[in-house]
Amino acid sequence: MVRLSCGVQITRITLAVLNILFVLFGLAQLGFGIYLKVSKKFDVALSDHINAQIIGGKAIETVGIILIITGIFTILLSVFGCIGALFKNRVFLYLYAIILAILMVLELAAFITLMSSRVRVRDSYQSGLWEVFHDAYDNDRQDIIKQIEGLEIEFECCGVNDSGDYLKLNRTIPDSCYKDKSKQTIFDEGCADAIIDWIWDELPVIGGIVGAIIFIEIFGVIASISLGVAISHYSFGQIYGSV
């Protein structure tokens, strides 16, 4: 039986509890990912009248798939950490530390890539939203048209790029594009830019969450390696003392 010092025991218990929380977090990710994939709605975070197809149906479905994959991965990784901490298994602890370190680097790289690709994301979203806009008015899809108008009211925008989008489709500019009931002034900004700007305004919050997660992951890496080394030393001490 490997007996560890009080400080190492506290680290061991903390690591086990942390990974149990990660298992719950992974289950939440998995559940939310399945919800997005099945319902294809994003009503949790947005107004009830804004459909995921307007915000970006394909993107939301992709996010659902990513959440399912990362949820499963998080659960499996957390199980490694729990087994290593609870059963004092060095192999699982070191494997957990290596995978967690790789995951941490990938998360940081993904966030930096997102921050540096604003123009590409904007262009991609504009083209996608234009397809939805064009299809809605060409085929007179009133359900989507109502959602577009709701989007214009919500974000104080008009069309995809500007009010000229309605003229391109030989459509009358709707009331939702006007700043007041007198219909004298039209919103200058297109909805694609308005939504992207709104998302980008939320990035500091997302960055803070990512930073907190990485900080916890750094603790997990250090704690698992320290625990593995401590177990090695105590095991070696017992073997050496018995000789």
C-alpha positions as CSV (number, residue, x, y, z in Angstrom):
1,M,0.0,0.0,0.0
2,V,1.5,3.4,-1.1
3,R,1.1,5.9,1.7
4,L,1.4,9.6,0.7
5,S,2.1,12.7,2.7
6,C,-0.8,14.9,3.7
7,G,-0.1,17.5,1.0
8,V,0.1,14.9,-1.7
9,Q,-3.2,13.3,-0.5
10,I,-4.9,16.7,-0.7
11,T,-3.6,17.1,-4.3
12,R,-4.9,13.6,-5.1
13,I,-8.4,14.3,-3.7
14,T,-8.5,17.7,-5.4
15,L,-7.6,16.1,-8.7
16,A,-10.2,13.4,-8.3
17,V,-12.9,15.9,-7.4
18,L,-11.9,18.1,-10.3
19,N,-12.2,15.3,-12.8
20,I,-15.6,14.3,-11.4
21,L,-16.7,17.9,-12.2
22,F,-15.2,17.5,-15.7
23,V,-17.2,14.3,-16.2
24,L,-20.4,16.3,-15.3
25,F,-19.2,19.1,-17.6
26,G,-18.6,16.6,-20.4
27,L,-22.1,15.2,-19.9
28,A,-23.6,18.7,-20.2
29,Q,-21.6,19.3,-23.4
30,L,-22.8,16.0,-24.8
31,G,-26.4,16.8,-23.9
32,F,-26.4,20.3,-25.3
33,G,-24.6,19.1,-28.5
34,I,-27.3,16.4,-29.0
35,Y,-29.9,19.1,-28.5
36,L,-28.4,21.4,-31.1
37,K,-28.0,18.5,-33.6
38,V,-31.6,17.3,-33.2
39,S,-33.5,20.6,-32.8
40,K,-31.2,22.8,-34.9
41,K,-32.4,25.7,-32.8
42,F,-30.4,28.1,-30.7
43,D,-33.3,29.5,-28.7
44,V,-31.3,29.1,-25.4
45,A,-29.0,32.0,-26.1
46,L,-31.0,34.1,-28.6
47,S,-34.5,35.6,-28.8
48,D,-37.4,33.3,-29.4
49,H,-38.2,34.7,-32.8
50,I,-34.6,34.3,-34.2
51,N,-34.3,30.9,-35.9
52,A,-30.9,29.1,-36.1
53,Q,-31.2,29.1,-39.9
54,I,-30.9,32.9,-39.9
55,I,-28.1,33.0,-37.4
56,G,-26.4,30.2,-39.3
57,G,-28.1,26.8,-39.5
58,K,-25.1,24.9,-40.8
59,A,-22.8,26.5,-38.3
60,I,-25.1,25.6,-35.4
61,E,-25.3,22.0,-36.6
62,T,-21.5,21.9,-36.8
63,V,-21.2,23.3,-33.3
64,G,-23.6,20.6,-32.1
65,I,-21.4,17.9,-33.7
66,I,-18.2,19.5,-32.1
67,L,-19.9,19.6,-28.7
68,I,-20.8,15.9,-28.9
69,I,-17.3,14.9,-29.8
70,T,-15.6,17.1,-27.2
71,G,-18.2,16.0,-24.6
72,I,-17.3,12.3,-25.2
73,F,-13.6,13.2,-25.2
74,T,-13.9,15.2,-22.0
75,I,-15.7,12.3,-20.2
76,L,-13.1,9.7,-21.3
77,L,-10.2,12.0,-20.3
78,S,-11.7,12.7,-16.9
79,V,-12.2,9.0,-16.3
80,F,-8.4,8.6,-16.9
81,G,-7.7,11.3,-14.3
82,C,-10.2,9.8,-11.8
83,I,-8.7,6.3,-12.1
84,G,-5.1,7.7,-11.8
85,A,-5.9,9.8,-8.8
86,L,-8.2,7.3,-6.9
87,F,-6.2,4.2,-7.6
88,K,-2.7,5.9,-7.5
89,N,-2.0,4.6,-11.1
90,R,1.0,6.4,-12.5
91,V,0.4,5.3,-16.1
92,F,-3.1,6.8,-16.1
93,L,-1.8,10.0,-14.4
94,Y,1.0,10.5,-16.9
95,L,-1.3,9.7,-19.9
96,Y,-3.8,12.1,-18.5
97,A,-1.2,14.9,-18.1
98,I,0.1,14.4,-21.7
99,I,-3.4,14.4,-23.3
100,L,-4.5,17.4,-21.2
101,A,-1.4,19.3,-22.2
102,I,-2.0,18.6,-25.9
103,L,-5.6,19.6,-25.5
104,M,-4.6,22.8,-23.8
105,V,-2.3,23.8,-26.6
106,L,-5.0,23.0,-29.2
107,E,-7.6,25.1,-27.4
108,L,-5.2,28.1,-27.2
109,A,-4.3,27.7,-30.9
110,A,-7.9,27.5,-31.9
111,F,-8.8,30.7,-30.0
112,I,-5.8,32.6,-31.4
113,T,-6.8,31.4,-34.9
114,L,-10.4,32.6,-34.4
115,M,-9.2,36.0,-33.2
116,S,-6.9,36.4,-36.2
117,S,-9.5,35.4,-38.8
118,R,-12.2,38.0,-38.3
119,V,-12.4,39.0,-42.0
120,R,-12.6,35.5,-43.2
121,V,-15.4,34.6,-40.7
122,R,-17.3,37.8,-41.7
123,D,-17.1,37.0,-45.4
124,S,-18.1,33.4,-44.9
125,Y,-21.1,34.5,-42.8
126,Q,-22.2,37.2,-45.2
127,S,-22.4,34.7,-48.1
128,G,-24.3,32.2,-46.0
129,L,-26.8,34.7,-44.8
130,W,-27.3,36.0,-48.3
131,E,-28.3,32.5,-49.5
132,V,-30.9,32.3,-46.8
133,F,-32.1,35.9,-47.6
134,H,-32.3,35.3,-51.3
135,D,-34.1,31.9,-50.9
136,A,-36.6,33.4,-48.5
137,Y,-37.7,36.2,-50.8
138,D,-37.4,34.3,-54.1
139,N,-39.7,31.5,-52.8
140,D,-41.9,33.8,-50.6
141,R,-41.1,31.8,-47.5
142,Q,-43.1,33.8,-45.0
143,D,-41.8,32.0,-41.9
144,I,-38.2,32.9,-42.8
145,I,-39.1,36.4,-43.9
146,K,-40.7,37.1,-40.5
147,Q,-37.6,35.9,-38.8
148,I,-35.4,38.1,-41.0
149,E,-37.6,41.1,-40.1
150,G,-37.4,40.1,-36.4
151,L,-33.6,39.9,-36.8
152,E,-33.6,43.5,-38.3
153,I,-35.6,44.8,-35.3
154,E,-33.4,42.9,-32.8
155,F,-30.0,44.1,-34.2
156,E,-31.2,47.4,-35.8
157,C,-30.0,46.4,-39.2
158,C,-31.4,46.1,-42.8
159,G,-30.8,43.4,-45.3
160,V,-27.7,41.3,-45.4
161,N,-25.2,44.1,-46.5
162,D,-27.6,47.1,-46.5
163,S,-31.1,48.1,-47.7
164,G,-30.0,47.8,-51.3
165,D,-30.4,44.0,-51.0
166,Y,-34.2,44.5,-51.2
167,L,-33.8,46.5,-54.4
168,K,-31.7,43.8,-55.9
169,L,-34.6,41.4,-55.4
170,N,-37.3,43.9,-56.5
171,R,-38.7,44.0,-53.0
172,T,-40.1,46.9,-51.0
173,I,-38.0,47.8,-47.9
174,P,-39.9,46.4,-44.9
175,D,-41.0,48.5,-41.9
176,S,-38.4,46.6,-39.8
177,C,-35.6,48.4,-41.6
178,Y,-36.8,51.9,-40.5
179,K,-35.5,53.5,-37.3
180,D,-38.9,55.2,-36.6
181,K,-42.6,54.8,-37.6
182,S,-42.4,57.8,-39.9
183,K,-40.2,55.8,-42.3
184,Q,-37.7,58.6,-42.8
185,T,-34.5,56.9,-41.8
186,I,-33.3,53.4,-42.6
187,F,-30.8,51.4,-40.6
188,D,-27.4,51.9,-42.2
189,E,-25.7,48.6,-41.1
190,G,-26.4,45.2,-42.8
191,C,-27.4,42.4,-40.6
192,A,-24.4,40.3,-41.4
193,D,-22.1,43.0,-40.0
194,A,-24.4,43.6,-37.0
195,I,-24.4,40.0,-36.0
196,I,-20.7,39.5,-36.4
197,D,-20.0,42.6,-34.4
198,W,-22.4,41.3,-31.7
199,I,-20.5,38.0,-31.6
200,W,-17.2,39.8,-31.5
201,D,-18.3,41.9,-28.6
202,E,-18.9,38.7,-26.6
203,L,-15.3,37.5,-27.3
204,P,-13.8,39.0,-24.1
205,V,-16.3,36.9,-22.1
206,I,-15.4,33.9,-24.2
207,G,-11.7,34.7,-23.8
208,G,-12.2,34.9,-20.0
209,I,-13.9,31.5,-20.0
210,V,-11.2,29.9,-22.2
211,G,-8.5,31.5,-19.9
212,A,-10.2,30.0,-16.8
213,I,-10.5,26.6,-18.4
214,I,-6.8,26.7,-19.4
215,F,-5.8,27.7,-15.9
216,I,-7.7,24.7,-14.5
217,E,-6.1,22.4,-17.1
218,I,-2.6,23.7,-16.1
219,F,-3.4,22.8,-12.5
220,G,-4.6,19.4,-13.7
221,V,-1.3,18.8,-15.6
222,I,0.9,19.9,-12.7
223,A,-1.1,18.0,-10.1
224,S,-1.2,14.7,-12.1
225,I,2.6,14.8,-12.8
226,S,3.4,15.8,-9.2
227,L,1.1,13.0,-7.9
228,G,2.7,10.5,-10.3
229,V,6.2,11.5,-9.2
230,A,5.2,11.3,-5.5
231,I,3.8,7.8,-6.0
232,S,7.0,6.8,-7.8
233,H,9.2,8.1,-4.9
234,Y,7.1,6.4,-2.2
235,S,7.0,3.1,-4.1
236,F,10.8,3.3,-4.6
237,G,11.2,4.1,-0.9
238,Q,9.2,1.2,0.2
239,I,11.1,-1.2,-2.1
240,Y,14.5,0.3,-1.1
241,G,13.5,0.1,2.6
242,S,12.5,-3.5,2.4
243,V,15.8,-4.6,0.9
